[in-house]
Amino acid sequence: MNTKTLAKTLVDAAMELSKVSKQELLRGIDAVAFELQQVEGLVYAVLADLGQPTFALHILVGEQSREQREELIDAIDGGATERWLQRANGSSLSFMMTRMRGLKPEFSRVLDRASYPPSRLAPVFGVFQGTKDPRAATRGEWEIFLAVIQGLLEAGAAGKLEGRRSLGVLSRVRVAGDLRRPEISVDLIHAASEEVVERETLLAHPDYVDPKALPADDAREAWKAADQALAERITRACIRSGLGNQKAWKRYLGEGSVEDLPEGMRAECMIGYVGWHVTWFRAQKSSPTILEAMLAESTRPAERALIEARMQSRVQIVEYIAPLSALAFEAQDLMSGERLDIDDGGLTTHCRPGMGLILQVCSVGQFHLVTPMGPWYATGRRDEAMGLLNDLGIWNQKDLDRAPHLVGHLWDSADQLRRPAPPTLHAPNPEP
C-alpha cells in the first residue's frame, strides 16, 4: 500500500487499540510473541499500563529480544521503564498516546500523512536504541507497528490472547500477507522453551468477514464466528471478574456445588453458570452485569449486536422435535407452545425427539443462537422436569424471566433426569 494509506491504516488501528487497552481483552497481558514477515525471528510485544487514559506498547526486535522481554516486564513492574529503554541493547519500537501539543515535527509525520485532525491526544510511534535519543519510526517500522497492532486486536477480540508471566505461557501470533487484509493465526507456547502448548488457530484470512462490519441478516457463518469469538471473550472476562464468586455460585446452584456433580457434567454446568452469570448477575444492586460493562467498551458492530441480543434474551424450556439440517433443528417452547428454528449444529447431532433442553435463546439476524443454561432431560422425563421446576416456583415464562437462575438448581437432579424413562405400560386389550 502507498505511504498515505499505510499511515492512515496504522493510525486508525492504533486509535482502536487505545480504545480497547483498558478492556478485558488486553487487561493482565504482560507480553505476546509475534512472527512477522517484516522481521526475522520472533519479536515480542510488551504492554504497560500507564494509568488512565494512557498505555504503552513496546515491540522488542533483535537477537536479544527474548531476554529483554523479561527485563522490560521487570522494569515496568518496578516503575523504571524509561530508564531501561534508554540503556537497553537492541531496539524497542514504542507506541503510546500522548499530548499532541508540543510534539516534535518528525513524530508528527505519520499523523500528517494520515490527515489526523488536531486533538488533545495523538498516537506516537518512536524507536528507542539504547543511549541514543528516541527517534520517530520509519515507514518500514510503521509496517511492524501495524502488523503487531492488527494481531493484538484480532487475537484479543477472538479471546485468544494469553501472556501473563505468572502462568508461564504466552500467545504467538503470526501476521502475514497484505496488511490491508492480512492472514492472522495464533497458538499458545511455553514462555521459557517456546514449545507449542495449544495448536494454531486461524483467526483471519484474505477472505474473512471484516470484524468491523455488521454481518448480513442471513450470514449464518459470520454470525456464528462472531458469536464464538464473543463466547471466548466472555469466558475470560468471567474468570477475571471472579468466576469463583461464592455468592453467584450459591444463587445459581442453590445448596448444591459443582464438585458434587459427576465429572462429565461439570463442564456443562460451568457453561450454564457462565451464561447466567454474565447476563444477569450483579455483585451489587447498582453494579453493571459483565455484558453491560462489555457493551459500554465494545467498538465492533457484530460484537455489540450479539451482546445486546444476549442482554435481551430469555431462558426457555424447549423440546427437540427434529433436525432441519446439519446446522439447525426444530424445537417447541413448552411454556408458550411456540415452535422455533434453533441454529446450533452441535446440539442437532446429539438430540433425540422428545429430549428437553434449557436454553438461553438469542435472536440475531435471521437466526436463534443458543447457550445451554441447565441440564437437559431424557425423552419421557418431561413431567418430572416440569414438576421440579414447579417446586422451585416456575410455572410459566414470566416466572422464568423473573428468576432465570433457578434453572441451575436442577443440576441436583440432572443424573436422574438423564436416565432413560421407564417404558409406559398399557393394559392389554381384552379378548374379544
NULUM-83311 format. One record per residue: x, y, z of N, C-alpha, C in turn; residue in one letter. Coordinates in pm, whole numbers, plus 50000, padded with zeros to 5 digits. Atoms other than C-alpha are relative to their C-alpha. Layout:
# NULUM-83311
XYZXYZXYZA...
# end
This chain:
# NULUM-83311
500854988250000500005000050000500895012450000M499204987950005501165035649944500165006050141N499654994649869502565056650227498815006450070T501164993349940499395077150283499004989850054K500945010449956497195046050303500564992650122T499375006849887499695028750534499885008550126L500074991149883499795059050766498595000550058A501384999249952496005061650784499574986850063K500375013149945495575024050839500654997950137T499295001449873498195024651116499375008750108L500584991049899496715054751294498624995350042V501335005149966493175040551273500114987850091D499825012049917494385007051415500495003850139A499474995649871496325024851691498905006450085A501104993849925493255045151788499044989450052M500865010849952491175013351808500664992850117E499295006649890493854997052024499955008550127L500044991449882493875027252254498634999550067S501365000749943490085023852299499804987150078K500245012949935490284987052397501104996650100V498875003349913493504989052601499584997550143S500465001849863491534991052925498974988950010K501005010649998489174963252827500614986850043Q499605013549960489274927052929500984993649903E499195007350097490964916552605501505002950013L498584997349980494284933452697500405000450147L499694998749858493994935353075500744987750050R499255011149941496574914253257501044993949907G499045005550094498664907252944501365006650020I498644994649987502414911253001500685001049864D499275000450128503774900752661499344990149905A500495008950106502804884452331501114998549897V498985002550103505164868252078499385001849862A500474998050137504894876451708500984994249899F499245003550119506084861251382499515009149889E500364990150102506134888451117500854997949875L499255001450123507144887350753501035011249984Q499084988650012508934920950802501284997950081Q498885001549907511354907551069500384985250010V499545013749983513494876251100499994996550149E500055004249860512894856851422498805005950072G501124995249922510354862751696500255014350050L499974987249931509584897651820498974999150111V500895000649885507784904952145499325013550022Y500764988149965505034929852222499784999750150A500154998949855505164940652585499085011850028V500984989649972502214960552721500195005650140L499834993449871502474985853002498825009450025A501104991249961499525002153179500595012150068D499444987749945500475038353242498965007850080L501074993049931497205047153415499125007649902G500954993250088494145064153267500585013449953Q500625008250103493975072952987501044993349910P498945004350090497325060852853500534986150033T499285012549984499175028452800501125000349896F498895000450097502315018752609500144985949946A499705012750066503124991152363501455000649956L498595000750037506814981852331500234987349919H499725011550088507894959152044501514997950000I498585003149988511244942552106500464992049879L499505006050123513234933551794501494997250016V498575002849996516604916551760500324986950071G499585012949947518614886751880499764998750150E500145000549855518264896052247498575002850046Q501374995849965514524903052235499374990950104S500605009349904513614871752431500435003150143R499504996649867515844880652728499495013950041E500454986449969514824917152704498535000250040Q501415000749963511184907052731499844999350152R500105001549855511674895753091500545012250073E499434988149937513884925553176499025011749996E500924988750015511334950253042498784998350089L501155002349911508444934053230500385003450143I499534996549866510504936953549500095015250017D499864985549992511264973353470498635006850009A501354994549995507564980653408499414998250139I500525002749865506614964053737500675008950104D499274991749904509284984753914499945014949971G500134985850032508315017853752501255006049939G498734995150056511645020253569500074997849849A500045003050144510535015953207500915009249919T499234990550081512095047653064501504998150020E498575002149973515415041453235500504987449930R499585012550066515515005853097500125002349849W499984997750145514675017352741501235007949958L498874991450036517485042752748501364993150016Q498715006849984520145017452843500024986249934R500085013750053518944985352674500774998849869A499415003350129520864968752391498884995949905N501035003450095518874964352074498975011149988G501004989850029515794982951956498674996750066S501375001349954512394988852108499155010049924S500954991450068509595002251893498875002750098L500964996849894507265020552130498885008949949S501194992350037503735033152077499265004050128F500864995749890501685053652321499175011949954M500794988050023499015080252326500605011050086M499404989049925500475113652426499395013249954T500564987050035499635150552416500525004549864R499624995850134499645164152062500755013350002M499344987149991500705199052169501494998050035R498585000949972504485202552160500694988049939G499415011850063505035170851955501035004449895L498954996550096508275172451756499544996949858K500475001850138507765175751378500234986049945P499745013250057509415142351298499014989550051E500985009449947506905124351523498605002849945F501304996450057504015142551354499834995449856S500045003550142504895129451007498914989749970R501005010350026502715098451032498595005650017V501304993949979499825119351165499625008949883L500264991450117500155144150878499614991649880D500315008650115500195116050621498614993650015R501305006349975497095101050785498875010350007A500984989049988495325135350786499304999650135S500545000949865494865131551161499635014050049Y500434986549961492835161251293500625004250132P499484995249872494095183151578499194994250116P500655006549887493325166551910500875001650123S499224999149876494365166652274501034989050007R499095011549998495895131752248500204994849859L499705005550132497575115651948500914987850017A499105011549995499305082351876501415004049956P498604997050033503105084751872500754986949985V499245012050030505385058551720501495003550000F498594996749987509005060551834500874987750011G499035010949992512145039351845501085003750101V498924998349903514505035952142501164990949960F498805007650035518055024552065501095002950104Q499014998549894519985023052392500145014550044G499724986649948521635055752489499715011049900T500334989950099520685073352166498655006450031K501304993449982517855098452167498934992549923D501095006550075514485083452071499775007149867P500294994250131513635088651705498634995649953R501285003850058510455087251500500174987349917A499965012450077509625053951337500045003149850A499934998850145510405049450968498794993049936T501115006450069507975037650703500024984850020R499915014449979509265001850733499594996050141G500405002949861508765003351110498515002450022E501464998649993505215015951058499344986649970W500585013050035504514982150896500094990250116E499865008949883505854963951203498965003850105I501024995449905503664985151431498614995349956F501335003550049500624978851210499744985150013L500185014549991501154941151193499754995750144A500155003949859501524938351573498655004750053V501274994849950498524960651646498834992149942I501065008150060496344941451398499924986450067Q499995012949934497434908851558499415000650140G500554998449865496634921351908498485001749997L501444997550008493184933651804499244987349963L500715012050045492204901751620500064988950106E499865010649899493604877451880499245003450127A500734995949881492134897852163498504998849983G501445000750026488684900252005499524985649995A500365014250009488704862451948500224992850133A499765006449871489644855952312501214990949999G498845008850015492964840452206501295006150054K498794993849949495364864052382500344994650138L499515004149869497404850052667501455004450012E498634995449985500634863452809500295005050140G499714996449862500634865253186501204991950048R498775006849962504094857153315499754989750111R500285009049889502624840753625499544986349955S500485012850052501124813453405501054992749917L498925006450074504334806553210499704997149855G500365002150141502614807652869499715013549935V500394988150074502054833352600499554996449860L500465002250137500354836252264501115003449902S499124996750111502414835251945499105002949880R500894995650107500654854851672500795001349871V499384998850132501564851351304499165009649915R500684990450087500714880251073500724999849866V499375001450132501344875350700499085005949894A500774995350114500234888050362499835015149998G500284985850016498884921750258499425005650129D500454994649872498464943250570498625006549993L501364994950009495194956850433499004989150034R500845011649966493684921850471500944988450033R498975009849969496294900850649499434986350039P500335013249945496274864150740500574999550141E499594999849860496414861151118499644986850066I500265012449926496774829651326500735000950133S499414999249866497714822751686500064986150062V499955011949917498914794351903500585003850135D499544997649864499924791252266501334992850021L498685006049982503574784952361500465001950144I499334998249872505634779952676500895012449991H499224987850002507254813052767501504997250001A498575002949987510594796752851500544992249880A499495008750106511004769052591499485003749862S500694996450124508674783752323499454987949927E500665011750057507294748752265498495002549998E501434997850017503694747852145499204992550106V500905006049902501094741552415498664996949936V501315001450064497974746152202500155003149852E499784998950143497764742151828499465013049942R500324987550070497394770651583498525001349969E501374996950037494034787151528500025011549900T500084989550101493334807151213498915009950040L500964989649960491664839951304499495007949882L500394991550113491644859350980500794996049877A499335003250127492504853550616499485009849896H500404989850098492174873750296498525000449968P501425000250031488534862850253499115001050123D500815000149878487424866950613499055011950004Y500974989249984484474888350718500615010850088V499434988849924485584922550838499325000950137D500624999649868485054922451217499395013650033P500554986849976484264959651199498645001649933K501264998950074481284952750970498934991450067A501125007749947477834940851079499614989649896L500365010350099477064907150912498595002049947P501354999750057474084904850681499084990950083A500935007749919470934890850842500054985149972D500005014150037471294858050651501404993849998D498605004850003475094854050700500254991050121A499935009349887474944823350925501424998250053R498645003049956478684815750932500665012250065E499414987949942479634851951002499465002350141A500584998549866477214853851297500544989550095W499515010949913478354820151430501455002750041K498604997249969482024830151407500115011550100A499984988749907481364863351580499514995750138A500535004749872479334845551850501024991450073D498965008349938482124820351911501115008750058Q498974990849949484664848551946499515007050126A500554993449882482354866352191499934990350117L500095009949891481814834252391501364998050067A498675001749942485564830352437500405012450080E499724987849925485904866752543499225000250131R500845000249881483034862352787500594990850106I499415009449904484694832152947501185006250071T498844993649938487894851453004499575011450093R500474988949916486014881753138499414994750130A500635005949881484074859453375501054994950097C498935005149915487234842853506500705011650070I499264988949942488984876053560499165008250096R500854992349909485974891453733499634992050123S500305007949881485664862953980499054988749972G500855011450033484294830753837499654992050125L500245007749879484604815354182499205007550105G500804992249907482334841554343498954991050067N500875009449929480554821254612498545004750001Q501354994650002477534844354618499294996349870K500595003150130476974838954246499744985049986A500185014650010477514801254261498804995450083W501115004249913475064797754551498665003949941K501274995750061472424817654368499644990949883R500285008550117472754796154056499734985550039Y500115014349968473164761754217499174997150124L500715002649876471274766454543500924993950103G499205006549897472574743054811501044990449943E499065009450061474484721354564501335006749968G498724994650045478024725854433500444992349877S499555006450123479734718154105500854987750029V499175011649963482104694154285499154987750029E500875011449971479114672354379499524993049873D500495005850125478294666054013500964989549948L499095009250070479664636553815500955008049912P498984992450072482844647353640499565004049861E500424997150137481244645353297499015011349988G501004989450003478594671053392500575013650038M499504987449944480854697553544500225010649894R499774990250106481844713953217498665005649948A501324995350043478154715753111499425009850100E500484991149895477244731253444500725013549992C499224987650010480034756653401499505008849886M500524992350114478664766953058498715007150039I501264993949956475224772953208500225011150100G499714989949898476644791853504500575012749936Y499394988450065478774814553284498945007949922V501054993250075475794822253058499105008350090G500844992649905473664832153357500805011350066W499184990549924476494849953541500245012949923H499674987950077477444873953260498755007849961V501224993450048473844881453161499205006450113T500934995449898472024885553491500615002950138W499474998349863474334885153795500585014050019F499444987249959475144918153969500614998450138R499345001149870477684919054251499305008750104A500814991149918475724948554395498805004249916Q501204996250075472284961454302500305010349892K499694989450095473834991454128501134996249903S498875004250084476664971653964499504996049861S500385005050133476574965253588500264985149992P499655013850030476444929753464501265000049914T498815000850085479504917353278499675004149857I500374996350137477644920952948499785015149987L500194985450006476634956753028501345007249997E498674993949999480254965253105500714997949866A499385002850129481434948452783499395008649890M500674991950102478834967052576500495014550005L499554986149986479985000452716501375002249937A498654998650052483514993452591500174994749857E499865006550130482844973852270499945010049886S499974991150116483664990751938499604992949872T500265007750122482704962851693498514997449984R501455001250019479194962651543499464985950023P500505013649983478824924651529500014996050147A499925003249857480004920751888498945007550078E501024992249929477734948652008498614994349977R501315005850031474744933051830499794987150078A500105012849928475474899251991499875002350151L500124996949857475954914352338498585004850030I501364995049979472654933052305498984988749989E500915011550014470954900952187500024991450126A499925007749875472234882552496499315007450115R500644992249894471084910852722498474999749990M501455000350021467584908952568499454985849997Q500405014050012467494870952570499204995550121S500705006149887465444848452794500354985250006R499825014449985465774813352930498704993349957V501175007150049463424789452753500184985050017Q500035014649991462484753152814499424994949870I500475004550130462254736552474500174984849989V499915014350025461724701252349500364997849853E499495002850135463594688052047498954992549920Y500975006750088461344678551755500734992249890I499335006750112463524671051452501085009149943A498984991650064466624682651263499435006749876P500354993050123466144708650992501124998949899L498815001650082469684704650858501114995650094S498875003349914473144696150987500325011350096A499664988249921473214731251138498855005550082L501164994349931469714736351279498994989050032A501065009549966466774718751442498745007550040F501284994249959463134724951520499714995750143E500335003049861462014727051882498715007150036A501234993849951458874735752077500235005750139Q499924993649869458814760352365498864994550085D501025006449918456984742352646499145010150075L500804990049929455814774552811498985006749909M500894992750091454284791252505499374991349894S500475008550109453784762252266500565004049865G499434995050126455654782152001501074990549947E498955008050063457854763451753501145009349955R498834991950031461404776451700500954992349910L498885005750075464144770151446501275004250072D498804997249921467334767451653501234997549914I498785001250082470694773451482501164995750089D498895005349922473174750951657500284985649957D499675013250052474814721651478500444990350106G499525008949895476394707851795498884992850070G501155006349935473054701551963499254990949904L500755007650099471494688951642500504985549993T499445013450017473854659151628499834991250124T500085007849877473234648351989498594998250054H501365000549945469494653152043499164989149935C500985009750048466654628652005498625005950020R501364994649983462944636351958499494997950142P500535000849865461354644152293500965004350109G499044995249901464564654752468499715014550035M500244986449956464214686252674501305007650020G498814991649990466704715052667499645013050070L500164987149934467054745552890501025009449937I499124992150084468484772752668499825015050022L500054985650016469354809452659499915002449850Q500254998450143467914819352320500205014749961V499674986550046469394849852143499645001249852C500404997850139467954863851820500895010549936S499184990750078470384879451571499784997149853V500285002250142469714884951204498784991249985G501095009450022467534856251089500104987650089Q499665012349929468854831851348499735000850150F500095001549855468264819151701501254992450045H498805006249947471634812451864499774996950148L500355004349865471594793752194501224996350083V499025004749903473624786252505499274991350101T500655008249898472684756952733500095006850136P500054992949871471604771253070499744990650117M500295009749893470714739953266500094986049942G499885013850049470684701953242498894996449903P501035005150089468874685152957499314988150068W500675011949945466324657853031499674990349886Y500205010550099465744624852853498564999849952A501345002050054462784616952632499154992450102T500905006449904459844608052855500135005450141G499804994549865461094628353155499415014250013R500524986449997459114659953077499235002950129R500824997449882456594656653362500865001450125D499114999449884459384650253612500765013350003E499274987450006461394680353492499105011850032A500914988949974458384703353494499555000150146M500355000749858457454690953842501075006350088G498894994049925460894700653971500015015249985L500074985550022460544735053811498845006050079L501144995149922457104739053970500355001150148N499584999649859458634730754310500875012250029D499164988149984461034759754252499225013049977L500824988250021458164783354176499915004449855G500044996750143458454782553797498834992649936I501195005850062455084777153632499795005149857W500204994050132455304799353324501235008149961N498864992450049457624820953116500275012350086Q499824988349914457024850853341500854996550123K499195004549885458444831053634501464997949959D498635002150049461484821253426500715013349977L499394986950024462094857353324500355006850132D499774993849869461864868153688501194993750072R498965007149922464284841753821500724989749913A499345009750090466404826253541501044991450071P498995007749929468984814653798499474986850053H500565011949936466574788453933500184987449915L499795012050081467164765353635501294993050041V498765006149954470644759753780499784990450116G500285009049887469044743054084499664985949953H500325013350052468044714253857501214990949989L498815008550011471664702353845500044989450110W500085010149893470984684354174499304987349953D500795011350049468594661953982500404995749859S499645002450140470454660753650500224985349970A499715014150026471614624853684498704992249981D501285006850011468034612753738499275003949872Q500724995350118466624634353458500574994349871L499365004950122469084619553208499854985049981R500185014450015468284583453275498834997249907R501125003350088466094566853013498734998050080P501275001449930462464569253116499534985549993A500525013850005460844536053211498934998949894P501015001650106458634521652940498605002250057P501394997949961454974531552955499254986849984T500735012750002452844501753044498555002549960L501404999050044449494497352868499284987350037H500825011949967446734474352981499744992249872A500285007950121446294445552739498575001249956P501364999850052443304446152513499274987350044N500765012049958440584422952644499774990749880P500325009850107439944391352448498635003049943E501324997750061437114396052200499034988950041P
# end
